[in-house]
Amino acid sequence: MILAVDIGNTNIVVGFLDKTNIIAQGRIGTDKKKTDMDFLIQLKLMLSVYSIKASDIEGSILSSVVPEITQEVSHALELLLNKKPFIIGSGIKTGLNIKIDNPKSLGADRVCDAVCVIEEYKTPAIIIDMGTATTLSVVDQAHNHIGGMIIPGMKTSLDSLSDHASQLPFISLEAPKNLIGKNTVECMQSGLIYGNTCMIDGLIDRIMEELGENITVIVTGGLGKLIIPYSKHKMTYDPNLLLKGLYYIYKKNM
């Protein structure tokens, strides 16, 4: 069993994996003020909750897009397992050829997503990761990561809209009954759900035009499943894409 940790802008996802099977999974709020000991206590609590012994874990791997706490979490993992974790970044074998202007600038989460897609899905592929930000990553037929897009996430956009427009309320992020909203809340929900779906559909169309071929579409991230019912394109929702990508990268470095 391995311990895979993904530090995101909103949550830290902790997964216990036997190969690509996720035995247990938990979340910790991303807090830049926490110390390594704080994270160690939370990790030990997870082990207790899921009845997992630290001795049953052969090693760990860490992905992070929040550099301020990467080392704190890394040290907590080292204290927990008595060995340093692999950290996605320079010097780690991924098997992914990154063909962008500065390969080192590609987020660790997008690297892990792409590695899993190459292992489990048909390419070329578009990976749509919907969380704090919505990212689109394009992997070509030859398994190269050739670029993509970064867009404000739906919840991020909603919070900003409600924050800056005095007459617009804070609302739940869910689809309205009809495309054409009949009140303020429905109008906001329609704009967010249908608006983001149409944007993503349009980007998929343009990417396929640029590549000149059909493409596999994989959606992940906490908000991903909200758009799938309204898209014109066939999409596969895989919420565990990143954790499985961490497993594949871990094995490449053993």
C-alpha positions as CSV (number, residue, x, y, z in Angstrom):
1,M,0.0,0.0,0.0
2,I,1.2,3.5,-0.7
3,L,0.1,6.9,0.7
4,A,-0.6,9.5,-2.0
5,V,-1.1,13.1,-1.1
6,D,-2.3,16.0,-3.3
7,I,-2.1,19.5,-1.9
8,G,-4.6,21.7,-3.7
9,N,-5.6,25.3,-3.2
10,T,-8.7,24.4,-1.2
11,N,-8.1,20.8,0.1
12,I,-5.4,18.3,0.7
13,V,-6.5,15.0,-0.6
14,V,-5.0,11.9,1.1
15,G,-5.4,8.5,-0.5
16,F,-4.4,5.1,0.6
17,L,-3.8,3.0,-2.6
18,D,-3.3,-0.7,-3.2
19,K,-2.1,-0.5,-6.8
20,T,-4.7,1.8,-8.4
21,N,-7.4,0.7,-6.0
22,I,-8.2,3.4,-3.5
23,I,-8.8,1.7,-0.2
24,A,-9.5,4.9,1.8
25,Q,-9.5,8.6,1.1
26,G,-9.7,11.7,3.2
27,R,-9.5,15.5,3.0
28,I,-7.7,18.1,5.1
29,G,-8.4,21.8,4.6
30,T,-5.5,23.6,3.0
31,D,-4.1,25.9,5.7
32,K,-0.8,27.7,5.2
33,K,-0.5,28.4,8.9
34,K,-0.3,24.7,9.9
35,T,3.0,23.1,10.9
36,D,4.4,19.7,10.1
37,M,3.2,18.5,13.5
38,D,-0.3,19.7,12.8
39,F,-0.3,17.7,9.5
40,L,1.2,14.7,11.3
41,I,-1.6,14.6,13.9
42,Q,-4.2,14.7,11.1
43,L,-2.5,12.0,9.1
44,K,-2.3,9.8,12.3
45,L,-6.0,10.4,12.9
46,M,-6.8,9.2,9.4
47,L,-4.8,6.0,10.0
48,S,-6.8,5.5,13.1
49,V,-10.2,6.2,11.5
50,Y,-9.5,3.8,8.6
51,S,-7.7,1.1,10.8
52,I,-4.5,1.3,8.8
53,K,-1.1,0.8,10.3
54,A,1.8,3.0,9.3
55,S,3.9,-0.2,8.9
56,D,1.5,-1.4,6.2
57,I,2.5,1.6,4.0
58,E,5.5,1.0,1.9
59,G,6.0,4.7,0.9
60,S,4.4,7.9,0.0
61,I,4.3,10.4,-2.9
62,L,3.3,14.1,-2.8
63,S,1.8,16.5,-5.4
64,S,1.4,20.1,-4.5
65,V,0.3,23.4,-6.1
66,V,0.8,25.2,-2.8
67,P,4.5,25.6,-2.3
68,E,4.2,27.4,1.0
69,I,3.2,24.1,2.8
70,T,4.9,21.5,0.6
71,Q,7.8,21.0,2.9
72,E,5.6,20.9,6.0
73,V,3.5,18.1,4.6
74,S,6.5,16.3,3.3
75,H,8.2,16.4,6.7
76,A,5.0,15.1,8.3
77,L,5.0,12.1,5.9
78,E,8.6,11.5,6.6
79,L,7.9,11.4,10.4
80,L,4.9,9.2,9.9
81,L,6.6,6.6,7.7
82,N,10.3,7.0,8.6
83,K,11.2,7.7,4.9
84,K,11.0,10.7,2.7
85,P,8.2,10.9,0.2
86,F,8.6,11.4,-3.6
87,I,7.6,14.9,-4.5
88,I,6.4,15.7,-8.0
89,G,8.9,18.1,-9.5
90,S,12.4,18.3,-11.0
91,G,14.2,14.9,-10.9
92,I,11.1,12.7,-10.7
93,K,10.5,10.2,-13.5
94,T,7.0,10.6,-15.0
95,G,7.3,9.3,-18.5
96,L,5.5,12.4,-19.7
97,N,7.0,14.6,-22.4
98,I,6.0,18.1,-21.7
99,K,6.0,20.3,-24.8
100,I,5.3,23.8,-23.5
101,D,7.5,26.9,-23.3
102,N,8.6,26.1,-19.7
103,P,8.0,22.5,-18.8
104,K,8.8,23.2,-15.1
105,S,5.9,25.6,-14.9
106,L,3.3,22.8,-15.5
107,G,1.4,22.2,-12.2
108,A,2.1,19.0,-10.4
109,D,-1.7,18.1,-10.5
110,R,-1.8,18.4,-14.3
111,V,1.3,16.2,-14.6
112,C,-0.4,13.5,-12.5
113,D,-3.7,13.7,-14.4
114,A,-1.9,13.4,-17.7
115,V,0.2,10.4,-16.6
116,C,-3.0,8.5,-15.5
117,V,-4.7,9.3,-18.8
118,I,-1.8,7.9,-20.8
119,E,-2.0,4.7,-18.7
120,E,-5.7,4.2,-18.7
121,Y,-7.3,6.1,-21.7
122,K,-7.1,6.4,-25.4
123,T,-5.2,9.5,-26.7
124,P,-5.3,12.1,-28.0
125,A,-7.2,13.4,-24.9
126,I,-8.4,16.5,-23.2
127,I,-8.3,16.5,-19.4
128,I,-10.7,18.9,-17.7
129,D,-10.0,19.4,-14.1
130,M,-12.6,21.5,-12.3
131,G,-11.7,22.8,-8.9
132,T,-10.6,26.2,-7.6
133,A,-9.5,26.7,-11.2
134,T,-10.8,24.9,-14.3
135,T,-7.9,23.6,-16.3
136,L,-7.8,21.9,-19.7
137,S,-4.8,19.9,-20.6
138,V,-4.2,18.3,-24.0
139,V,-2.3,15.1,-24.5
140,D,-1.5,14.2,-28.1
141,Q,-1.4,10.8,-29.8
142,A,2.3,10.4,-29.0
143,H,1.6,11.0,-25.3
144,N,3.1,14.5,-25.2
145,H,1.5,17.2,-23.0
146,I,1.2,20.0,-25.6
147,G,-0.5,22.7,-23.5
148,G,-4.0,23.8,-22.5
149,M,-6.0,26.5,-20.7
150,I,-6.5,27.8,-17.2
151,I,-9.9,29.4,-16.3
152,P,-11.4,30.7,-13.0
153,G,-13.3,27.8,-11.4
154,M,-17.0,27.9,-11.2
155,K,-17.1,28.3,-7.4
156,T,-14.3,30.9,-7.6
157,S,-16.3,32.8,-10.2
158,L,-19.5,32.6,-8.2
159,D,-17.9,33.8,-5.0
160,S,-16.3,36.7,-6.9
161,L,-19.6,37.6,-8.5
162,S,-21.5,37.6,-5.2
163,D,-18.7,39.5,-3.5
164,H,-18.6,42.4,-6.1
165,A,-22.2,42.8,-7.1
166,S,-24.3,44.1,-4.2
167,Q,-27.6,42.8,-5.3
168,L,-26.4,39.3,-6.2
169,P,-26.7,36.7,-3.4
170,F,-24.4,33.9,-2.4
171,I,-26.1,30.8,-3.8
172,S,-25.6,27.0,-4.0
173,L,-23.8,25.7,-7.0
174,E,-26.5,23.6,-8.8
175,A,-28.3,23.5,-12.1
176,P,-31.6,25.4,-12.4
177,K,-34.8,23.8,-13.6
178,N,-34.6,25.7,-16.9
179,L,-32.0,27.2,-19.2
180,I,-33.8,30.6,-19.1
181,G,-33.9,31.6,-15.4
182,K,-37.0,33.1,-14.0
183,N,-35.4,34.8,-10.9
184,T,-32.0,36.0,-9.8
185,V,-30.9,32.8,-8.3
186,E,-31.9,30.7,-11.3
187,C,-30.3,33.2,-13.7
188,M,-27.0,33.0,-11.7
189,Q,-27.2,29.1,-11.7
190,S,-27.9,29.0,-15.4
191,G,-25.1,31.3,-16.2
192,L,-22.6,29.3,-14.2
193,I,-23.7,25.8,-15.2
194,Y,-24.8,26.3,-18.8
195,G,-22.3,29.1,-19.4
196,N,-19.3,27.0,-18.2
197,T,-20.6,23.9,-20.1
198,C,-20.9,25.9,-23.4
199,M,-17.5,27.4,-22.9
200,I,-15.9,24.0,-22.4
201,D,-17.9,22.5,-25.3
202,G,-16.6,25.4,-27.5
203,L,-13.0,24.8,-26.4
204,I,-13.3,21.1,-27.1
205,D,-14.6,21.9,-30.6
206,R,-11.7,24.3,-31.3
207,I,-9.1,21.9,-29.9
208,M,-10.4,19.1,-32.1
209,E,-10.3,21.5,-35.1
210,E,-6.7,22.4,-34.3
211,L,-5.6,18.8,-33.9
212,G,-7.7,17.6,-36.8
213,E,-9.0,14.5,-35.1
214,N,-11.5,13.2,-32.6
215,I,-10.4,13.3,-29.0
216,T,-11.1,11.5,-25.7
217,V,-12.5,13.8,-23.0
218,I,-11.9,13.0,-19.3
219,V,-13.3,15.2,-16.5
220,T,-12.1,15.2,-13.0
221,G,-12.2,17.5,-9.9
222,G,-14.9,18.1,-7.4
223,L,-17.1,20.3,-9.7
224,G,-16.6,18.2,-12.8
225,K,-19.7,16.1,-12.6
226,L,-21.9,19.2,-12.6
227,I,-21.3,19.9,-16.3
228,I,-21.4,16.4,-17.8
229,P,-25.2,16.1,-18.1
230,Y,-25.4,19.3,-20.1
231,S,-22.4,18.8,-22.5
232,K,-22.7,18.0,-26.2
233,H,-19.6,15.8,-26.0
234,K,-19.1,12.3,-24.6
235,M,-17.2,12.7,-21.3
236,T,-15.8,10.3,-18.8
237,Y,-15.8,11.4,-15.2
238,D,-12.9,10.0,-13.2
239,P,-12.7,11.7,-9.7
240,N,-9.5,9.6,-8.8
241,L,-7.4,10.6,-11.8
242,L,-4.8,12.5,-9.8
243,L,-4.4,9.9,-7.1
244,K,-4.0,7.1,-9.6
245,G,-1.5,9.3,-11.5
246,L,0.5,9.6,-8.3
247,Y,0.5,5.8,-8.0
248,Y,1.9,5.3,-11.5
249,I,4.6,7.9,-10.9
250,Y,5.5,6.3,-7.6
251,K,6.1,3.0,-9.4
252,K,8.2,4.6,-12.1
253,N,10.6,5.9,-9.4
254,M,11.0,2.7,-7.4
